[in-house]
Amino acid sequence: MTIQASRGPVARPVSDEVRDDAVVPFAVEPLDVRGRVVRLGATIDHILAKHGYPTPVARLVGEACVLTVLLATSLKIEGRFQLQTRGDGAIGMLVVDFDTPDRLRALARFDADKLGARLRACDLLGTGHLAVTVEQSDGTSRYQGIVSLQGQGLEDAARQYFDQSAQIPTRVRLAVAENVTGAGVQWRAGGVMTQFLPRSPERRYRADLDPGDAPGGLTMATPPADDAWIEAEALLATIEDHELVDPALSSERLLYRLFHEQGVTVFPAQDVRDACRCSNERIEAMLRRFTPLERRDMTGDDGLIGVTCEFCSTYRAFDPASFES
């Protein structure tokens, strides 16, 4: 059993070393496919443990974190990547931030009255939108892409995003599991993203997008499906959820299972960790922007201004007198 490494032409044995909280980029050259595998262990467990979300909410937050890491690390940027959903479902808002190169945080706001044992996954988000925002640290113009949510899950929303924005054939598989044995964590999450990136211009032809004002009855031309992409999609569809979260299955072994007939090249892994942007300095700067009267209204019975971060649930207390100097 061999797998191609990125640092040399010689194939090597498949590594069975399980590496959690990491992204493994890969390429399947015969299929013109590139992608990445994400496995989250302690990172997603810490994020979810800080909030104690009900199980349906925790699962969706886990999926959103995996999707964010897949998307953010596929971009060659230095800065901030954010995935946000707003809708009329049980989860009214979900936000995941990724600060390059490796910092991840997330939060969700939900309506407990809308949660129930028979709630379908599509009802969690409901009707609304998913927005992807990229802010680069070099001052490049802010980018935002928006996808309409009509009851679909995050996997389908990701495919729709790529169809509409970059027009790159993309498929994503996401999975989250609770109480999986391994590494002493309660929650695990994983995902795979594959993209069809042929070198030939002729094979990059995409279907025209509906302009929105086309005459009634007009049918948009659909290009023939590429055989290589059909094969890649079929292989991705064989992945079981448990394979994406299995603490005993390495990312390389998973890739070998999928693409051993075609051959797969793996690239150096990139670590991911849960880390919040909040700090005493940031909050102090924010509080100084309020007037003395407003800060007085924020002061509790203990004579302090208490601030709890929505992302990491860290509580900090400040003496209002310290802002008067």
Secondary structure as UniProt FT lines:
FT   STRAND          2..5
FT   TURN            6..7
FT   STRAND          11..13
FT   STRAND          22..28
FT   HELIX           29..31
FT   STRAND          33..40
FT   HELIX           42..49
FT   TURN            50..52
FT   HELIX           55..74
FT   STRAND          79..87
FT   STRAND          91..99
FT   TURN            100..102
FT   STRAND          103..110
FT   HELIX           112..114
FT   TURN            117..118
FT   HELIX           121..125
FT   STRAND          127..136
FT   TURN            137..138
FT   STRAND          143..150
FT   HELIX           154..164
FT   TURN            165..166
FT   STRAND          170..178
FT   TURN            183..184
FT   STRAND          187..196
FT   HELIX           201..204
FT   TURN            216..217
FT   HELIX           227..236
FT   TURN            237..238
FT   HELIX           241..245
FT   TURN            247..248
FT   HELIX           251..259
FT   TURN            260..262
FT   STRAND          265..266
FT   STRAND          270..271
FT   STRAND          273..274
FT   HELIX           280..288
FT   HELIX           292..298
FT   TURN            301..302
FT   STRAND          305..308
FT   TURN            310..312
FT   STRAND          315..318
FT   HELIX           320..323
//
